[in-house]
Amino acid sequence: MDEKIYAIGGWLNDVTVSNVDEYDPITDSWVVKSPMPTTRWGHASVSVNDKIYVIGGATGWPVEEIYEAILEYDPATDTWESISKLPTPRWFPSGCVVNGAIYVIGGYDDKGCVSTVEVYDPENDTWTTKSSMPTARWGQGVGVVGEKIYVTGGTDTYPPTKAYSIVEEYEPIKDKWTTKTPMPAGRIAITACVANGKIFILGGVGLTPEETYAELYVYDPKDD
């Protein structure tokens, strides 16, 4: 947001936290900001219309509560507000923005892994359900290229029994999913980011937290 990076919530010394820290790449400095109203981990965070939205997530381990409240953070005033409810509360969903709308994809609810896709319109405070992802999963990465959404990797349950290499493409205009070329190997809890029209898939784990990976995968949607 405004060329600054916000680290929000997560784990610290085996405790779920509400911490918010702002990083300025130009000055290479950190500033502590107002914490979230609730501690959270395994949530999705997106930025749109000068605000940051925190979606889903849980508190504690084993999971004590899966949050349905959507939190909105205003960096200009350093304030938090609870603004809406996630129709399908879940942790470890993916979140991304296309044309000002927030897409919440997959994750894990109180019954198990989901393929649910729900879209939030911040302008009108409304939710819409879209076509489900072909593969129910959590811990996946997501990237947006050319107004299409790409969901990569993830797993099936907890504890995981599979590390997915699956890549699926979603076209919001057509509300259509397409299976694409898979990653070279399966990864769980990966980070995906977009630069120059390509998706960079960083790190991740295998079936146990000890199976960590340093490989960087780069996906070109243009050539699949």
N, C-alpha and C positions, 0 to 999 in steps of 0.2 A: 504494500500500500504506500503510494507516494515515494517509491524507491527505498522503502524501509521494510525490514523483515520482522515479523512478530512470531515469537515462540510462545505457544499457549498451552498451559496445562501439561498433562502427562505424568510420568513417574519421577520421583526424586527420593533416593535412599529407601526404595520399596514402599513408598507412600504416594497415593494419588494427590496431586497438587492443583492449585488454581492459579499458579504464577503466570504472569505475563511479562515478557521481556522484549524490548524493542531494540533492533540492531540497525545501525547506520553504516552501510558499506563505505561511504565516502570518508567518514571520520574513524572508521574501524572501532566503534564504541557501542556499548550497551547501556540502556536506561531501563530501570524497573518501572512498569506501568501498573495501573489499577488491576487487581486480580479479578478473575471471574467470580460471580456470585456462588458458584459451586465448584468443587474439585471434579476434574474429569480426566479420563484417559480413553484412548481408542475412539476419539471423535474425529469428525471431518471439519476442516476450516476452509472457508473461501472468502474472497473479497469481491465486492460489487458495489457500485454507486457510493464510493467513499466510506463504506462500512465493511466490517469483518463479521462473518456469521459462523458460529460454532454449533455444529449439528450432531446430535446423538452422543455416543460415548457412555461411559459407565463410571461408577465409583467403587473403589475397593477391589480386592481379589481374595477369595472368589467374588464374582460380581454381585454386589449388594443391590444395585439399582441401575437400570438402563434408562437414560434420560430421554424424555419426550420434548422438553422445552428447548426451543431454539433461542440462543443468545446472540444479541447484536452488540457489537463494540464500535464505538465512535472514536477514532484516534484523535479527532480535533478537540473533543472535550474530555477524553480519557474516561469515558463512562460506559457502563454495561446496562443492557435492558433485556428482559425476557419478552419476546415479541410474538411467538407462535408455537404450535405444537407439531412435532413430527408425527404424521399419521401412523407410521410403523416404527416405534422406538427400537433402536438397534445400536450396537457398538461396532467399531471397525467398518463403517460404510466408507464409500468413496464419495467425494464431493467435488463438483466442478461447475463452471459457469459458461453458458452459451446464450448469447443475445440477451443478457441481463437476467436470465432465469437460472436458478440453482438446481442442479440435478444431484439427487442423493441415490446412490446405487449400491445394491448388495449390502453385506454386513451380516451380523449375527443378532437374532432377537432372543427372547426368552425360551423359544422352542428349538432354535437351531439356525443353520445357515439359510439366508434368503437371497432371492434373485430380484427382489422388488425394486422398481424404479419410480421415485416420486419427485415431482418438480415443484419448486416453490417460487412464486412470483413476489418479490419484495415490494413492488410498486402497489399491488392490490391485496397483499397478504392472503393469497390463495394457494391451495395445493391441487395438483393434478396427478393422477396415476397413469403411467405410461406402460408400454410393453415390457414385460419382464426380461431380464438378461437371460440368455440361453443357459448359462452355468451359474447356479447359486454358489456364492463364495464370499469370504471375508479376507482381509489382509491383502487386497489387490491394489495395484497402482492404477491411476487414471490420468489421461492427458487429452487435451483438446487441440485438434489441428484442422483448420478449414471448416469449422463449425460441426465437426464430427468428433464423437467421444470414443476413446480407445481404452478398454479395460484390460489390464495385463496381470497374469499370475494370480496369486491368492491360494486359498485352501478350502477344504470342504466342511470341516467340523472342528471341534476342540475337545481333546487334543487332536491335532491334524493327522490325517492318514494319507494325504496326498499333497504334493507341492505342484500346483498347476503351472504349466507353461502356456496355457490358453490365452489367446488374444482375440477379443471380440470388439467389433466396431458398431457404434450406434449412430444412426442418422436421425436427429430430432425432427426434421421436417417430415420425413416419411414414417417416423416412429418404427424404425426397422433395425434389426440386429443382423450382423454378418460375421461369420467366423473368418479370421485372417490367419496369416502364417504365425505359428507359435514361436515363443522364445526358444533359444537354444537349450534351456534347462528350466525346470520349475523353480519358482521363488515365492516365498511368503513374506508378508510385511515389507513390501518393497516401496521405494519412493520413485515416482515417475514425474519428470518435468519436461517441458517443451522448450526447444530453442531452434530457430531457423527451420521450422517446419518438420522437425524430427522429435521423436520421443526418446528421452534418455532415462534408462531404468537402472537405478542405483542399489547396490547391495542386496539386502534381504537375508532370509534364513531358510533352512530346510525344515525337516520334520521336528527338529529340536532347536532350542535357542542357541545351542553351542555350534550348530552348523551355519556359520556366517560366511558370506561371500563378498569378495572384493571386486568381482568382475563388473564391468560397465557394459550394458547392452544398449545399442542404439537401433531404434526402429524407424524406418522410412515409410510412412503411410502411402506416399506417392507410388512407390514401386512394390509395396507390401513385402 
